[in-house]
Amino acid sequence: MDFAQWQIGIRDTKGHESRVTMLPLCLVEPLRHQLEQARRLHPQDLEAGYGSVYNGSYTPRGLAA
């Protein structure tokens, strides 16, 4: 997600293509809040033995530390 440009990048689709679509302005703050909450909770989930997902070498930039 690119909050500055109001865009959502979609990578590795079924057709093996990437594309960008608009991020509605009304969703910017709720999504920021959700990402902040996920960043706070994820370490706690890992510590408790939850929240681990194998995804190869891909790490979403939105959740990267």
All heavy atoms as a GROMACS GRO file, in nm:
protein
  518
    1MET      N    1   0.083  -0.116   0.000
    1MET     CA    2   0.000   0.000   0.000
    1MET      C    3   0.088   0.123   0.000
    1MET      O    4   0.187   0.129   0.071
    1MET     CB    5  -0.090   0.001   0.123
    1MET     CG    6  -0.209  -0.089   0.108
    1MET     SD    7  -0.315  -0.080   0.251
    1MET     CE    8  -0.270  -0.231   0.330
    2ASP      N    9   0.049   0.216  -0.079
    2ASP     CA   10   0.121   0.343  -0.088
    2ASP      C   11   0.024   0.452  -0.043
    2ASP      O   12  -0.060   0.498  -0.120
    2ASP     CB   13   0.168   0.366  -0.231
    2ASP     CG   14   0.249   0.493  -0.246
    2ASP    OD1   15   0.244   0.580  -0.157
    2ASP    OD2   16   0.316   0.506  -0.350
    3PHE      N   17   0.034   0.488   0.085
    3PHE     CA   18  -0.058   0.586   0.140
    3PHE      C   19  -0.036   0.724   0.079
    3PHE      O   20  -0.130   0.801   0.064
    3PHE     CB   21  -0.046   0.592   0.292
    3PHE     CG   22  -0.097   0.467   0.360
    3PHE    CD1   23  -0.011   0.382   0.426
    3PHE    CD2   24  -0.232   0.437   0.360
    3PHE    CE1   25  -0.058   0.268   0.489
    3PHE    CE2   26  -0.280   0.324   0.422
    3PHE     CZ   27  -0.193   0.240   0.487
    4ALA      N   28   0.088   0.757   0.045
    4ALA     CA   29   0.118   0.889  -0.011
    4ALA      C   30   0.054   0.907  -0.149
    4ALA      O   31   0.008   1.016  -0.183
    4ALA     CB   32   0.268   0.910  -0.019
    5GLN      N   33   0.052   0.800  -0.228
    5GLN     CA   34  -0.005   0.806  -0.363
    5GLN      C   35  -0.147   0.751  -0.369
    5GLN      O   36  -0.206   0.746  -0.476
    5GLN     CB   37   0.083   0.727  -0.460
    5GLN     CG   38   0.223   0.781  -0.475
    5GLN     CD   39   0.223   0.916  -0.543
    5GLN    OE1   40   0.151   0.940  -0.638
    5GLN    NE2   41   0.307   1.005  -0.493
    6TRP      N   42  -0.201   0.705  -0.256
    6TRP     CA   43  -0.335   0.646  -0.248
    6TRP      C   44  -0.349   0.529  -0.344
    6TRP      O   45  -0.442   0.521  -0.422
    6TRP     CB   46  -0.444   0.748  -0.273
    6TRP     CG   47  -0.445   0.865  -0.180
    6TRP    CD1   48  -0.379   0.877  -0.061
    6TRP    CD2   49  -0.515   0.986  -0.197
    6TRP    NE1   50  -0.403   0.999  -0.005
    6TRP    CE2   51  -0.487   1.069  -0.087
    6TRP    CE3   52  -0.600   1.034  -0.296
    6TRP    CZ2   53  -0.541   1.196  -0.072
    6TRP    CZ3   54  -0.652   1.161  -0.281
    6TRP    CH2   55  -0.624   1.240  -0.170
    7GLN      N   56  -0.252   0.436  -0.337
    7GLN     CA   57  -0.253   0.321  -0.428
    7GLN      C   58  -0.234   0.192  -0.351
    7GLN      O   59  -0.170   0.188  -0.246
    7GLN     CB   60  -0.138   0.331  -0.530
    7GLN     CG   61  -0.149   0.448  -0.623
    7GLN     CD   62  -0.029   0.456  -0.716
    7GLN    OE1   63   0.075   0.396  -0.692
    7GLN    NE2   64  -0.044   0.532  -0.823
    8ILE      N   65  -0.290   0.085  -0.408
    8ILE     CA   66  -0.268  -0.050  -0.357
    8ILE      C   67  -0.200  -0.126  -0.469
    8ILE      O   68  -0.252  -0.133  -0.581
    8ILE     CB   69  -0.401  -0.120  -0.321
    8ILE    CG1   70  -0.475  -0.041  -0.214
    8ILE    CG2   71  -0.374  -0.263  -0.277
    8ILE    CD1   72  -0.614  -0.094  -0.184
    9GLY      N   73  -0.084  -0.184  -0.441
    9GLY     CA   74  -0.014  -0.266  -0.539
    9GLY      C   75  -0.055  -0.411  -0.520
    9GLY      O   76  -0.054  -0.463  -0.409
   10ILE      N   77  -0.090  -0.476  -0.628
   10ILE     CA   78  -0.131  -0.616  -0.626
   10ILE      C   79  -0.030  -0.693  -0.707
   10ILE      O   80  -0.013  -0.669  -0.827
   10ILE     CB   81  -0.273  -0.632  -0.684
   10ILE    CG1   82  -0.369  -0.543  -0.605
   10ILE    CG2   83  -0.316  -0.778  -0.681
   10ILE    CD1   84  -0.492  -0.504  -0.678
   11ARG      N   85   0.041  -0.785  -0.640
   11ARG     CA   86   0.149  -0.859  -0.706
   11ARG      C   87   0.114  -1.007  -0.714
   11ARG      O   88   0.044  -1.061  -0.630
   11ARG     CB   89   0.279  -0.841  -0.629
   11ARG     CG   90   0.330  -0.698  -0.632
   11ARG     CD   91   0.466  -0.686  -0.571
   11ARG     NE   92   0.465  -0.691  -0.426
   11ARG     CZ   93   0.455  -0.586  -0.348
   11ARG    NH1   94   0.443  -0.467  -0.398
   11ARG    NH2   95   0.457  -0.598  -0.217
   12ASP      N   96   0.172  -1.071  -0.815
   12ASP     CA   97   0.161  -1.216  -0.832
   12ASP      C   98   0.016  -1.263  -0.834
   12ASP      O   99  -0.025  -1.348  -0.755
   12ASP     CB  100   0.240  -1.289  -0.723
   12ASP     CG  101   0.387  -1.255  -0.726
   12ASP    OD1  102   0.440  -1.235  -0.838
   12ASP    OD2  103   0.449  -1.248  -0.619
   13THR      N  104  -0.061  -1.209  -0.924
   13THR     CA  105  -0.200  -1.249  -0.939
   13THR      C  106  -0.209  -1.383  -1.011
   13THR      O  107  -0.109  -1.440  -1.052
   13THR     CB  108  -0.279  -1.144  -1.019
   13THR    OG1  109  -0.225  -1.138  -1.152
   13THR    CG2  110  -0.270  -1.007  -0.954
   14LYS      N  111  -0.331  -1.433  -1.029
   14LYS     CA  112  -0.350  -1.560  -1.100
   14LYS      C  113  -0.286  -1.557  -1.237
   14LYS      O  114  -0.231  -1.656  -1.282
   14LYS     CB  115  -0.499  -1.591  -1.116
   14LYS     CG  116  -0.563  -1.643  -0.992
   14LYS     CD  117  -0.700  -1.697  -1.028
   14LYS     CE  118  -0.804  -1.630  -0.943
   14LYS     NZ  119  -0.939  -1.676  -0.974
   15GLY      N  120  -0.293  -1.446  -1.304
   15GLY     CA  121  -0.234  -1.433  -1.438
   15GLY      C  122  -0.087  -1.398  -1.436
   15GLY      O  123  -0.029  -1.366  -1.538
   16HIS      N  124  -0.024  -1.404  -1.317
   16HIS     CA  125   0.119  -1.374  -1.299
   16HIS      C  126   0.152  -1.231  -1.344
   16HIS      O  127   0.259  -1.206  -1.396
   16HIS     CB  128   0.206  -1.476  -1.370
   16HIS     CG  129   0.178  -1.616  -1.327
   16HIS    ND1  130   0.212  -1.662  -1.202
   16HIS    CD2  131   0.116  -1.718  -1.390
   16HIS    CE1  132   0.173  -1.788  -1.191
   16HIS    NE2  133   0.115  -1.824  -1.302
   17GLU      N  134   0.059  -1.141  -1.323
   17GLU     CA  135   0.081  -1.001  -1.356
   17GLU      C  136   0.067  -0.919  -1.228
   17GLU      O  137   0.004  -0.961  -1.132
   17GLU     CB  138  -0.020  -0.953  -1.459
   17GLU     CG  139  -0.008  -1.022  -1.592
   17GLU     CD  140  -0.110  -0.973  -1.693
   17GLU    OE1  141  -0.180  -0.874  -1.665
   17GLU    OE2  142  -0.119  -1.035  -1.800
   18SER      N  143   0.125  -0.803  -1.228
   18SER     CA  144   0.110  -0.710  -1.117
   18SER      C  145   0.032  -0.589  -1.165
   18SER      O  146   0.036  -0.555  -1.283
   18SER     CB  147   0.246  -0.667  -1.064
   18SER     OG  148   0.316  -0.778  -1.014
   19ARG      N  149  -0.040  -0.528  -1.074
   19ARG     CA  150  -0.115  -0.408  -1.112
   19ARG      C  151  -0.129  -0.318  -0.990
   19ARG      O  152  -0.103  -0.357  -0.879
   19ARG     CB  153  -0.250  -0.443  -1.172
   19ARG     CG  154  -0.342  -0.517  -1.080
   19ARG     CD  155  -0.473  -0.549  -1.152
   19ARG     NE  156  -0.554  -0.640  -1.076
   19ARG     CZ  157  -0.553  -0.771  -1.088
   19ARG    NH1  158  -0.472  -0.829  -1.174
   19ARG    NH2  159  -0.630  -0.847  -1.015
   20VAL      N  160  -0.173  -0.197  -1.015
   20VAL     CA  161  -0.195  -0.097  -0.911
   20VAL      C  162  -0.338  -0.048  -0.924
   20VAL      O  163  -0.388  -0.028  -1.034
   20VAL     CB  164  -0.096   0.021  -0.928
   20VAL    CG1  165  -0.125   0.130  -0.827
   20VAL    CG2  166   0.046  -0.028  -0.916
   21THR      N  167  -0.405  -0.033  -0.811
   21THR     CA  168  -0.540   0.020  -0.812
   21THR      C  169  -0.549   0.132  -0.709
   21THR      O  170  -0.460   0.148  -0.626
   21THR     CB  171  -0.644  -0.090  -0.786
   21THR    OG1  172  -0.775  -0.038  -0.811
   21THR    CG2  173  -0.635  -0.143  -0.644
   22MET      N  174  -0.655   0.206  -0.715
   22MET     CA  175  -0.672   0.320  -0.626
   22MET      C  176  -0.706   0.276  -0.484
   22MET      O  177  -0.777   0.179  -0.464
   22MET     CB  178  -0.785   0.410  -0.678
   22MET     CG  179  -0.752   0.476  -0.810
   22MET     SD  180  -0.892   0.563  -0.886
   22MET     CE  181  -0.960   0.654  -0.752
   23LEU      N  182  -0.651   0.348  -0.388
   23LEU     CA  183  -0.685   0.330  -0.247
   23LEU      C  184  -0.782   0.442  -0.211
   23LEU      O  185  -0.744   0.559  -0.211
   23LEU     CB  186  -0.558   0.338  -0.161
   23LEU     CG  187  -0.577   0.336  -0.010
   23LEU    CD1  188  -0.640   0.205   0.035
   23LEU    CD2  189  -0.442   0.355   0.058
   24PRO      N  190  -0.906   0.408  -0.183
   24PRO     CA  191  -1.003   0.513  -0.149
   24PRO      C  192  -0.957   0.594  -0.028
   24PRO      O  193  -0.912   0.537   0.072
   24PRO     CB  194  -1.132   0.437  -0.118
   24PRO     CG  195  -1.116   0.305  -0.186
   24PRO     CD  196  -0.968   0.276  -0.182
   25LEU      N  197  -0.967   0.724  -0.038
   25LEU     CA  198  -0.924   0.813   0.069
   25LEU      C  199  -0.992   0.779   0.202
   25LEU      O  200  -0.929   0.787   0.308
   25LEU     CB  201  -0.952   0.958   0.031
   25LEU     CG  202  -0.906   1.065   0.129
   25LEU    CD1  203  -0.757   1.055   0.154
   25LEU    CD2  204  -0.941   1.203   0.078
   26CYS      N  205  -1.117   0.736   0.196
   26CYS     CA  206  -1.190   0.705   0.320
   26CYS      C  207  -1.132   0.582   0.392
   26CYS      O  208  -1.163   0.559   0.508
   26CYS     CB  209  -1.338   0.685   0.292
   26CYS     SG  210  -1.375   0.541   0.190
   27LEU      N  211  -1.046   0.504   0.325
   27LEU     CA  212  -0.987   0.386   0.387
   27LEU      C  213  -0.845   0.408   0.438
   27LEU      O  214  -0.790   0.322   0.507
   27LEU     CB  215  -0.986   0.269   0.288
   27LEU     CG  216  -1.122   0.216   0.246
   27LEU    CD1  217  -1.105   0.101   0.148
   27LEU    CD2  218  -1.203   0.173   0.368
   28VAL      N  219  -0.785   0.522   0.407
   28VAL     CA  220  -0.645   0.546   0.445
   28VAL      C  221  -0.626   0.537   0.596
   28VAL      O  222  -0.543   0.460   0.645
   28VAL     CB  223  -0.595   0.682   0.390
   28VAL    CG1  224  -0.460   0.718   0.450
   28VAL    CG2  225  -0.586   0.676   0.238
   29GLU      N  226  -0.700   0.613   0.674
   29GLU     CA  227  -0.683   0.612   0.819
   29GLU      C  228  -0.722   0.478   0.881
   29GLU      O  229  -0.649   0.427   0.967
   29GLU     CB  230  -0.757   0.728   0.884
   29GLU     CG  231  -0.688   0.861   0.864
   29GLU     CD  232  -0.541   0.858   0.905
   29GLU    OE1  233  -0.507   0.809   1.015
   29GLU    OE2  234  -0.458   0.904   0.825
   30PRO      N  235  -0.835   0.417   0.843
   30PRO     CA  236  -0.866   0.285   0.901
   30PRO      C  237  -0.758   0.180   0.870
   30PRO      O  238  -0.724   0.100   0.957
   30PRO     CB  239  -0.999   0.246   0.836
   30PRO     CG  240  -1.063   0.376   0.800
   30PRO     CD  241  -0.948   0.466   0.763
   31LEU      N  242  -0.701   0.183   0.751
   31LEU     CA  243  -0.596   0.088   0.716
   31LEU      C  244  -0.467   0.117   0.792
   31LEU      O  245  -0.399   0.024   0.837
   31LEU     CB  246  -0.571   0.087   0.566
   31LEU     CG  247  -0.676   0.014   0.484
   31LEU    CD1  248  -0.653   0.038   0.335
   31LEU    CD2  249  -0.676  -0.134   0.515
   32ARG      N  250  -0.433   0.242   0.809
   32ARG     CA  251  -0.315   0.278   0.889
   32ARG      C  252  -0.331   0.227   1.032
   32ARG      O  253  -0.239   0.171   1.091
   32ARG     CB  254  -0.292   0.428   0.890
   32ARG     CG  255  -0.224   0.479   0.768
   32ARG     CD  256  -0.189   0.626   0.784
   32ARG     NE  257  -0.116   0.670   0.666
   32ARG     CZ  258  -0.116   0.793   0.620
   32ARG    NH1  259  -0.184   0.887   0.683
   32ARG    NH2  260  -0.047   0.824   0.514
   33HIS      N  261  -0.449   0.249   1.086
   33HIS     CA  262  -0.478   0.203   1.223
   33HIS      C  263  -0.466   0.051   1.231
   33HIS      O  264  -0.407  -0.002   1.325
   33HIS     CB  265  -0.618   0.250   1.264
   33HIS     CG  266  -0.654   0.211   1.403
   33HIS    ND1  267  -0.704   0.088   1.436
   33HIS    CD2  268  -0.646   0.280   1.519
   33HIS    CE1  269  -0.726   0.082   1.565
   33HIS    NE2  270  -0.692   0.198   1.618
   34GLN      N  271  -0.521  -0.020   1.133
   34GLN     CA  272  -0.516  -0.166   1.132
   34GLN      C  273  -0.371  -0.215   1.124
   34GLN      O  274  -0.333  -0.310   1.194
   34GLN     CB  275  -0.597  -0.221   1.015
   34GLN     CG  276  -0.594  -0.372   1.004
   34GLN     CD  277  -0.662  -0.441   1.120
   34GLN    OE1  278  -0.753  -0.387   1.180
   34GLN    NE2  279  -0.616  -0.560   1.151
   35LEU      N  280  -0.290  -0.153   1.039
   35LEU     CA  281  -0.149  -0.193   1.028
   35LEU      C  282  -0.072  -0.166   1.157
   35LEU      O  283   0.010  -0.248   1.199
   35LEU     CB  284  -0.083  -0.121   0.911
   35LEU     CG  285  -0.123  -0.172   0.772
   35LEU    CD1  286  -0.067  -0.080   0.664
   35LEU    CD2  287  -0.076  -0.314   0.751
   36GLU      N  288  -0.098  -0.054   1.221
   36GLU     CA  289  -0.032  -0.023   1.348
   36GLU      C  290  -0.070  -0.127   1.454
   36GLU      O  291   0.015  -0.175   1.529
   36GLU     CB  292  -0.072   0.116   1.397
   36GLU     CG  293  -0.010   0.228   1.316
   36GLU     CD  294  -0.068   0.364   1.352
   36GLU    OE1  295  -0.140   0.376   1.455
   36GLU    OE2  296  -0.043   0.459   1.277
   37GLN      N  297  -0.197  -0.163   1.458
   37GLN     CA  298  -0.243  -0.263   1.553
   37GLN      C  299  -0.178  -0.399   1.524
   37GLN      O  300  -0.134  -0.468   1.616
   37GLN     CB  301  -0.395  -0.276   1.546
   37GLN     CG  302  -0.453  -0.368   1.650
   37GLN     CD  303  -0.604  -0.370   1.647
   37GLN    OE1  304  -0.667  -0.326   1.552
   37GLN    NE2  305  -0.665  -0.423   1.751
   38ALA      N  306  -0.169  -0.436   1.398
   38ALA     CA  307  -0.106  -0.563   1.360
   38ALA      C  308   0.042  -0.564   1.398
   38ALA      O  309   0.094  -0.665   1.446
   38ALA     CB  310  -0.123  -0.589   1.211
   39ARG      N  311   0.111  -0.452   1.378
   39ARG     CA  312   0.253  -0.443   1.414
   39ARG      C  313   0.274  -0.458   1.565
   39ARG      O  314   0.374  -0.513   1.609
   39ARG     CB  315   0.312  -0.311   1.368
   39ARG     CG  316   0.338  -0.307   1.220
   39ARG     CD  317   0.415  -0.180   1.181
   39ARG     NE  318   0.420  -0.169   1.037
   39ARG     CZ  319   0.352  -0.082   0.966
   39ARG    NH1  320   0.274   0.007   1.025
   39ARG    NH2  321   0.362  -0.079   0.834
   40ARG      N  322   0.179  -0.409   1.644
   40ARG     CA  323   0.189  -0.423   1.790
   40ARG      C  324   0.159  -0.565   1.835
   40ARG      O  325   0.224  -0.618   1.924
   40ARG     CB  326   0.094  -0.326   1.859
   40ARG     CG  327   0.140  -0.183   1.862
   40ARG     CD  328   0.057  -0.098   1.958
   40ARG     NE  329  -0.087  -0.113   1.938
   40ARG     CZ  330  -0.161  -0.035   1.859
   40ARG    NH1  331  -0.104   0.063   1.792
   40ARG    NH2  332  -0.290  -0.054   1.848
   41LEU      N  333   0.058  -0.626   1.774
   41LEU     CA  334   0.013  -0.758   1.819
   41LEU      C  335   0.096  -0.873   1.765
   41LEU      O  336   0.108  -0.977   1.831
   41LEU     CB  337  -0.133  -0.780   1.780
   41LEU     CG  338  -0.234  -0.692   1.850
   41LEU    CD1  339  -0.374  -0.717   1.794
   41LEU    CD2  340  -0.232  -0.717   2.000
   42HIS      N  341   0.153  -0.859   1.648
   42HIS     CA  342   0.225  -0.970   1.585
   42HIS      C  343   0.339  -1.025   1.671
   42HIS      O  344   0.349  -1.148   1.689
   42HIS     CB  345   0.275  -0.930   1.446
   42HIS     CG  346   0.333  -1.043   1.370
   42HIS    ND1  347   0.261  -1.153   1.332
   42HIS    CD2  348   0.459  -1.063   1.326
   42HIS    CE1  349   0.339  -1.237   1.266
   42HIS    NE2  350   0.461  -1.184   1.262
   43PRO      N  351   0.426  -0.941   1.729
   43PRO     CA  352   0.531  -0.997   1.815
   43PRO      C  353   0.475  -1.076   1.934
   43PRO      O  354   0.529  -1.178   1.972
   43PRO     CB  355   0.609  -0.874   1.862
   43PRO     CG  356   0.581  -0.769   1.760
   43PRO     CD  357   0.441  -0.796   1.713
   44GLN      N  358   0.365  -1.029   1.990
   44GLN     CA  359   0.302  -1.100   2.101
   44GLN      C  360   0.248  -1.235   2.054
   44GLN      O  361   0.260  -1.336   2.125
   44GLN     CB  362   0.189  -1.017   2.160
   44GLN     CG  363   0.235  -0.888   2.224
   44GLN     CD  364   0.119  -0.797   2.260
   44GLN    OE1  365   0.004  -0.840   2.265
   44GLN    NE2  366   0.149  -0.671   2.288
   45ASP      N  367   0.188  -1.238   1.934
   45ASP     CA  368   0.136  -1.363   1.879
   45ASP      C  369   0.249  -1.462   1.855
   45ASP      O  370   0.237  -1.581   1.885
   45ASP     CB  371   0.061  -1.338   1.749
   45ASP     CG  372  -0.074  -1.271   1.770
   45ASP    OD1  373  -0.122  -1.269   1.886
   45ASP    OD2  374  -0.130  -1.220   1.672
   46LEU      N  375   0.361  -1.414   1.801
   46LEU     CA  376   0.475  -1.502   1.778
   46LEU      C  377   0.529  -1.557   1.910
   46LEU      O  378   0.562  -1.676   1.918
   46LEU     CB  379   0.586  -1.427   1.703
   46LEU     CG  380   0.557  -1.391   1.558
   46LEU    CD1  381   0.671  -1.306   1.502
   46LEU    CD2  382   0.534  -1.515   1.474
   47GLU      N  383   0.537  -1.473   2.010
   47GLU     CA  384   0.584  -1.516   2.141
   47GLU      C  385   0.494  -1.624   2.200
   47GLU      O  386   0.541  -1.717   2.265
   47GLU     CB  387   0.589  -1.395   2.236
   47GLU     CG  388   0.647  -1.423   2.371
   47GLU     CD  389   0.798  -1.442   2.369
   47GLU    OE1  390   0.864  -1.390   2.277
   47GLU    OE2  391   0.848  -1.509   2.460
   48ALA      N  392   0.364  -1.615   2.173
   48ALA     CA  393   0.268  -1.714   2.222
   48ALA      C  394   0.258  -1.837   2.133
   48ALA      O  395   0.180  -1.928   2.161
   48ALA     CB  396   0.130  -1.648   2.236
   49GLY      N  397   0.336  -1.838   2.024
   49GLY     CA  398   0.335  -1.955   1.936
   49GLY      C  399   0.234  -1.947   1.823
   49GLY      O  400   0.208  -2.046   1.755
   50TYR      N  401   0.178  -1.830   1.802
   50TYR     CA  402   0.081  -1.809   1.694
   50TYR      C  403   0.136  -1.708   1.594
   50TYR      O  404   0.234  -1.642   1.620
   50TYR     CB  405  -0.052  -1.754   1.749
   50TYR     CG  406  -0.112  -1.840   1.855
   50TYR    CD1  407  -0.110  -1.799   1.988
   50TYR    CD2  408  -0.171  -1.961   1.824
   50TYR    CE1  409  -0.167  -1.878   2.088
   50TYR    CE2  410  -0.227  -2.040   1.923
   50TYR     CZ  411  -0.225  -1.997   2.054
   50TYR     OH  412  -0.280  -2.076   2.151
   51GLY      N  413   0.067  -1.693   1.483
   51GLY     CA  414   0.099  -1.586   1.390
   51GLY      C  415   0.209  -1.614   1.292
   51GLY      O  416   0.245  -1.528   1.213
   52SER      N  417   0.266  -1.735   1.294
   52SER     CA  418   0.372  -1.766   1.201
   52SER      C  419   0.313  -1.826   1.074
   52SER      O  420   0.231  -1.916   1.080
   52SER     CB  421   0.469  -1.867   1.264
   52SER     OG  422   0.570  -1.899   1.173
   53VAL      N  423   0.353  -1.771   0.960
   53VAL     CA  424   0.303  -1.818   0.831
   53VAL      C  425   0.421  -1.834   0.738
   53VAL      O  426   0.503  -1.743   0.725
   53VAL     CB  427   0.202  -1.718   0.770
   53VAL    CG1  428   0.158  -1.763   0.632
   53VAL    CG2  429   0.083  -1.701   0.862
   54TYR      N  430   0.430  -1.950   0.674
   54TYR     CA  431   0.536  -1.968   0.574
   54TYR      C  432   0.491  -1.903   0.445
   54TYR      O  433   0.383  -1.932   0.394
   54TYR     CB  434   0.565  -2.116   0.550
   54TYR     CG  435   0.664  -2.135   0.438
   54TYR    CD1  436   0.799  -2.110   0.460
   54TYR    CD2  437   0.623  -2.171   0.310
   54TYR    CE1  438   0.890  -2.124   0.358
   54TYR    CE2  439   0.714  -2.184   0.208
   54TYR     CZ  440   0.847  -2.161   0.232
   54TYR     OH  441   0.938  -2.174   0.130
   55ASN      N  442   0.570  -1.813   0.392
   55ASN     CA  443   0.536  -1.747   0.267
   55ASN      C  444   0.657  -1.739   0.175
   55ASN      O  445   0.669  -1.646   0.096
   55ASN     CB  446   0.475  -1.609   0.293
   55ASN     CG  447   0.572  -1.515   0.363
   55ASN    OD1  448   0.686  -1.549   0.384
   55ASN    ND2  449   0.524  -1.398   0.399
   56GLY      N  450   0.746  -1.835   0.185
   56GLY     CA  451   0.864  -1.832   0.099
   56GLY      C  452   0.953  -1.716   0.136
   56GLY      O  453   0.975  -1.688   0.253
   57SER      N  454   1.000  -1.646   0.036
   57SER     CA  455   1.090  -1.534   0.062
   57SER      C  456   1.016  -1.400   0.057
   57SER      O  457   1.076  -1.295   0.070
   57SER     CB  458   1.202  -1.532  -0.042
   57SER     OG  459   1.147  -1.517  -0.170
   58TYR      N  460   0.884  -1.403   0.038
   58TYR     CA  461   0.806  -1.280   0.024
   58TYR      C  462   0.764  -1.226   0.158
   58TYR      O  463   0.705  -1.296   0.239
   58TYR     CB  464   0.684  -1.305  -0.063
   58TYR     CG  465   0.594  -1.185  -0.076
   58TYR    CD1  466   0.631  -1.076  -0.153
   58TYR    CD2  467   0.474  -1.179  -0.007
   58TYR    CE1  468   0.550  -0.965  -0.164
   58TYR    CE2  469   0.392  -1.068  -0.018
   58TYR     CZ  470   0.431  -0.962  -0.097
   58TYR     OH  471   0.351  -0.852  -0.105
   59THR      N  472   0.793  -1.099   0.187
   59THR     CA  473   0.746  -1.030   0.306
   59THR      C  474   0.677  -0.902   0.261
   59THR      O  475   0.740  -0.818   0.196
   59THR     CB  476   0.862  -0.994   0.399
   59THR    OG1  477   0.929  -1.114   0.437
   59THR    CG2  478   0.812  -0.923   0.524
   60PRO      N  479   0.549  -0.888   0.291
   60PRO     CA  480   0.480  -0.765   0.251
   60PRO      C  481   0.548  -0.642   0.308
   60PRO      O  482   0.582  -0.638   0.426
   60PRO     CB  483   0.340  -0.781   0.310
   60PRO     CG  484   0.325  -0.926   0.337
   60PRO     CD  485   0.463  -0.979   0.364
   61ARG      N  486   0.572  -0.542   0.225
   61ARG     CA  487   0.637  -0.420   0.270
   61ARG      C  488   0.555  -0.350   0.377
   61ARG      O  489   0.608  -0.285   0.463
   61ARG     CB  490   0.663  -0.325   0.154
   61ARG     CG  491   0.778  -0.369   0.069
   61ARG     CD  492   0.810  -0.268  -0.036
   61ARG     NE  493   0.703  -0.264  -0.134
   61ARG     CZ  494   0.680  -0.164  -0.214
   61ARG    NH1  495   0.755  -0.059  -0.213
   61ARG    NH2  496   0.580  -0.169  -0.300
   62GLY      N  497   0.423  -0.364   0.368
   62GLY     CA  498   0.338  -0.299   0.467
   62GLY      C  499   0.359  -0.351   0.608
   62GLY      O  500   0.333  -0.282   0.704
   63LEU      N  501   0.408  -0.477   0.620
   63LEU     CA  502   0.428  -0.533   0.752
   63LEU      C  503   0.576  -0.546   0.787
   63LEU      O  504   0.610  -0.592   0.894
   63LEU     CB  505   0.362  -0.672   0.761
   63LEU     CG  506   0.211  -0.673   0.749
   63LEU    CD1  507   0.158  -0.814   0.752
   63LEU    CD2  508   0.147  -0.590   0.858
   64ALA      N  509   0.662  -0.509   0.696
   64ALA     CA  510   0.806  -0.518   0.722
   64ALA      C  511   0.844  -0.423   0.834
   64ALA      O  512   0.793  -0.312   0.843
   64ALA     CB  513   0.885  -0.488   0.596
   65ALA      N  514   0.933  -0.469   0.920
   65ALA     CA  515   0.974  -0.385   1.034
   65ALA      C  516   1.073  -0.280   0.990
   65ALA      O  517   1.140  -0.288   0.896
   65ALA     CB  518   1.036  -0.472   1.142
   0.00000   0.00000   0.00000
